Amino acid sequence: MKIVLNPEVEDELFKKVKRTAPDATVVMTSREGAAAECEDAEIIFGNYTADIVKGAKNLKWIQTTSAGMDANRIPLELKDSDIIVSNASGVHAIQVAEHGFALMMALMRGINESFYNKLENTWQRTTLTDIYASTIVIVGFGGIGRKFAEQAAAFQARIIALDVQGGEKPDYVENIWPMNRFDEAVKQADVVFLACPHTDETDKLINAHCLDIMKETAYVINTARGRIVDEAAMIEGLKAKKIAGAGLDVTEVEPLSADSELWGLKNCILTPHAAGGSPKRHHRTVGFFCENLKRYMAGESIQNEIDKNVGYPDKEKRVADIREVDTTA
């Protein structure tokens, strides 16, 4: 069995994979040499392309390090194959939820307004909103959505989750609703946090109609995928103050064009698709891979195996809690 790590990881993490599968050939590769190295690979951890899939005749499993996988970007060669694909849904939940929470807090407590006032040497109170007793709508209740809900619950917020797959409701969540109640939910929301995959159904989910029915005092936080938000509608909505503000870690096209009006909007906080960043990121992804590798070698079903037609795993296959994964080297 040959395992290809693409791209390379720290030596201590490479050794962890070797310890997990001592009888396997484990190699690391750079992007330039990936296609050739993967030709006889049984397992790929990390990145792949359509060309890599075409050339990898022995390939049986790909473990990606991405939490989101747009189904319409999965190559047909992969969709039509028996190759198992698992993603990192929930593996980045800790840092992504914390980043989303930071964006939310900065907006609700007027930190971004105070930053602009500081640049202008202006001592002025800003718009201040409480998280306590606010209604937070979480769209997508996988690992990231659940972690965000945990944090919001600590602030005693009211939490409504929306998810296509439903699932067991934690005590700190008031309801888990199906997506056909989206309008009903966002009308009540003080914050809409997006933690869902980008699919045909969620494309431009936050659009002009959505912004029209939301409270003028509400906020949108997006750490998921840029195309879930209709960017033109968001710009117009923020300019017209249809909502109070937005925290966007992702945009429709990345990097964001230098001439985008989002840059100049004071009620919008932008971060450069950075929510998944953490000094623990590689430890978490490799740790999760090693747990899945044990399952694979034992002939057991792996966690986070995606349905390649939709780009995400069934709820029964989602990783339960990344905090239970051994992330030590």
Secondary structure as the mmCIF struct_conf table of DSSP 4:
data_model
#
loop_
_struct_conf.conf_type_id
_struct_conf.id
_struct_conf.beg_label_comp_id
_struct_conf.beg_label_asym_id
_struct_conf.beg_label_seq_id
_struct_conf.end_label_comp_id
_struct_conf.end_label_asym_id
_struct_conf.end_label_seq_id
STRN STRN1 LYS A 2 ASN A 6
BEND BEND1 PRO A 7 PRO A 7
HELX_RH_AL_P HELX_RH_AL_P1 ASP A 11 THR A 20
BEND BEND2 ALA A 21 ALA A 21
TURN_TY1_P TURN_TY1_P1 PRO A 22 ASP A 23
BEND BEND3 ALA A 24 ALA A 24
STRN STRN2 THR A 25 MET A 28
TURN_TY1_P TURN_TY1_P2 ARG A 31 GLY A 33
HELX_RH_AL_P HELX_RH_AL_P2 ALA A 34 GLU A 37
TURN_TY1_P TURN_TY1_P3 CYS A 38 ASP A 40
BEND BEND4 GLU A 42 GLU A 42
STRN STRN3 ILE A 43 GLY A 46
HELX_RH_AL_P HELX_RH_AL_P3 ALA A 50 GLY A 55
TURN_TY1_P TURN_TY1_P4 LYS A 57 ASN A 58
STRN STRN4 TRP A 61 GLN A 63
BEND BEND5 THR A 65 THR A 65
BEND BEND6 ALA A 67 ALA A 67
HELX_RH_3T_P HELX_RH_3T_P1 ALA A 71 ARG A 73
BEND BEND7 ILE A 74 ILE A 74
HELX_RH_AL_P HELX_RH_AL_P4 LEU A 76 LYS A 79
TURN_TY1_P TURN_TY1_P5 ASP A 80 ASP A 80
BEND BEND8 SER A 81 SER A 81
STRN STRN5 ILE A 84 SER A 86
TURN_TY1_P TURN_TY1_P6 SER A 89 HIS A 92
HELX_RH_AL_P HELX_RH_AL_P5 ALA A 93 MET A 108
TURN_TY1_P TURN_TY1_P7 ARG A 109 GLY A 110
HELX_RH_AL_P HELX_RH_AL_P6 ILE A 111 LEU A 119
TURN_TY1_P TURN_TY1_P8 GLU A 120 ASN A 121
BEND BEND9 ILE A 131 ILE A 131
TURN_TY1_P TURN_TY1_P9 TYR A 132 ALA A 133
STRN STRN6 THR A 135 VAL A 139
BEND BEND10 GLY A 142 GLY A 142
HELX_RH_AL_P HELX_RH_AL_P7 GLY A 143 ALA A 154
TURN_TY1_P TURN_TY1_P10 PHE A 155 GLN A 156
STRN STRN7 ARG A 158 LEU A 162
TURN_TY1_P TURN_TY1_P11 VAL A 164 GLN A 165
HELX_LH_PP_P HELX_LH_PP_P1 GLU A 168 PRO A 170
TURN_TY1_P TURN_TY1_P12 ASP A 171 TYR A 172
BEND BEND11 GLU A 174 GLU A 174
STRN STRN8 ASN A 175 TRP A 177
HELX_RH_3T_P HELX_RH_3T_P2 MET A 179 ARG A 181
HELX_RH_AL_P HELX_RH_AL_P8 PHE A 182 GLN A 188
BEND BEND12 ASP A 190 ASP A 190
STRN STRN9 VAL A 191 LEU A 194
HELX_LH_PP_P HELX_LH_PP_P2 CYS A 196 HIS A 198
TURN_TY1_P TURN_TY1_P13 ASP A 200 LYS A 204
STRN STRN10 ILE A 206 ILE A 206
HELX_RH_AL_P HELX_RH_AL_P9 ALA A 208 ILE A 213
BEND BEND13 MET A 214 MET A 214
TURN_TY1_P TURN_TY1_P14 GLU A 216 THR A 217
STRN STRN11 TYR A 219 ASN A 222
BEND BEND14 ALA A 224 ALA A 224
HELX_RH_3T_P HELX_RH_3T_P3 GLY A 226 ILE A 228
STRN STRN12 VAL A 229 VAL A 229
HELX_RH_AL_P HELX_RH_AL_P10 GLU A 231 LYS A 239
TURN_TY1_P TURN_TY1_P15 ALA A 240 LYS A 241
BEND BEND15 LYS A 242 ALA A 244
STRN STRN13 GLY A 245 LEU A 248
BEND BEND16 ASP A 249 ASP A 249
BEND BEND17 GLU A 252 PRO A 255
HELX_LH_PP_P HELX_LH_PP_P3 LEU A 256 SER A 257
TURN_TY1_P TURN_TY1_P16 ALA A 258 ASP A 259
HELX_RH_3T_P HELX_RH_3T_P4 GLU A 261 GLY A 264
TURN_TY1_P TURN_TY1_P17 LYS A 266 ASN A 267
STRN STRN14 CYS A 268 LEU A 270
BEND BEND18 HIS A 273 HIS A 273
TURN_TY1_P TURN_TY1_P18 ALA A 275 GLY A 276
TURN_TY1_P TURN_TY1_P19 PRO A 279 LYS A 280
HELX_RH_AL_P HELX_RH_AL_P11 ARG A 281 MET A 297
TURN_TY1_P TURN_TY1_P20 ALA A 298 GLY A 299
HELX_LH_PP_P HELX_LH_PP_P4 GLU A 300 ILE A 302
TURN_TY1_P TURN_TY1_P21 GLN A 303 ASN A 304
STRN STRN15 GLU A 305 GLU A 305
STRN STRN16 ILE A 306 ASP A 307
TURN_TY1_P TURN_TY1_P22 LYS A 308 GLY A 311
STRN STRN17 TYR A 312 PRO A 313
HELX_RH_3T_P HELX_RH_3T_P5 LYS A 315 LYS A 317
BEND BEND19 ARG A 318 ARG A 318
BEND BEND20 ALA A 320 ALA A 320
HELX_RH_3T_P HELX_RH_3T_P6 ILE A 322 GLU A 324
BEND BEND21 VAL A 325 VAL A 325
#
